[in-house]
Amino acid sequence: MNKPQSFFHLHLISDATGETLLAAGRAASAQYKDARAIEHIYPLIRTEKQVTKVFEDIEEEPGIILYTV
């Protein structure tokens, strides 16, 4: 019988394109072979209003948060 696949939400927040953060997030999540990361990528986050919207999204699907500034 197949084991159900587990997953986790990975929120990647960057004030730039987020390419470096995405690579780091994927490298970290690759360590969890039995779980799949559902990536939520938020590039070019620079204002308080944008940050507020990101945190509203995260509240709906909580998970690991990685960010760069």
C-alpha positions as CSV (number, residue, x, y, z in Angstrom):
1,M,0.0,0.0,0.0
2,N,1.3,3.5,-0.9
3,K,2.1,5.8,2.0
4,P,0.2,9.1,1.6
5,Q,2.5,11.9,0.6
6,S,3.0,14.6,3.2
7,F,3.7,18.2,2.4
8,F,4.5,21.5,4.0
9,H,4.2,25.1,2.9
10,L,7.4,27.0,2.2
11,H,7.0,30.7,2.1
12,L,9.8,32.6,0.4
13,I,9.8,36.4,0.8
14,S,12.3,38.6,-0.9
15,D,12.8,42.3,-1.6
16,A,14.4,41.4,-4.9
17,T,13.8,38.6,-7.5
18,G,14.1,35.8,-4.9
19,E,16.2,33.6,-7.1
20,T,18.9,33.0,-4.5
21,L,16.3,32.4,-1.8
22,L,14.4,30.0,-4.0
23,A,17.7,28.0,-4.6
24,A,18.3,27.9,-0.8
25,G,14.8,26.9,0.0
26,R,14.8,24.1,-2.5
27,A,18.2,22.9,-1.2
28,A,16.8,22.9,2.4
29,S,13.5,21.2,1.5
30,A,15.3,18.5,-0.5
31,Q,16.5,17.2,2.9
32,Y,13.0,16.0,3.6
33,K,12.6,13.1,1.3
34,D,9.2,12.0,2.6
35,A,7.6,15.4,2.3
36,R,7.0,17.8,-0.6
37,A,7.3,21.5,-0.3
38,I,4.5,23.7,-1.6
39,E,6.3,26.8,-2.6
40,H,4.8,30.2,-2.1
41,I,7.1,32.8,-3.6
42,Y,6.8,36.5,-2.8
43,P,9.3,38.6,-4.8
44,L,9.8,42.3,-4.8
45,I,8.2,42.8,-1.3
46,R,9.3,46.3,-0.3
47,T,6.4,48.1,1.4
48,E,4.5,47.7,4.6
49,K,1.3,47.1,2.7
50,Q,2.9,44.3,0.7
51,V,4.3,42.7,3.9
52,T,0.8,42.8,5.4
53,K,-0.7,41.1,2.4
54,V,2.0,38.4,2.5
55,F,1.3,37.7,6.2
56,E,-2.4,37.5,5.5
57,D,-1.6,34.8,2.9
58,I,0.6,32.9,5.3
59,E,-2.1,32.9,7.9
60,E,-4.3,31.0,5.5
61,E,-1.6,28.3,4.8
62,P,0.9,28.4,7.7
63,G,4.4,26.9,7.1
64,I,8.1,27.6,7.1
65,I,9.1,31.2,6.2
66,L,12.4,32.1,4.6
67,Y,13.3,35.7,3.7
68,T,16.0,37.9,2.5
69,V,16.4,41.6,3.0
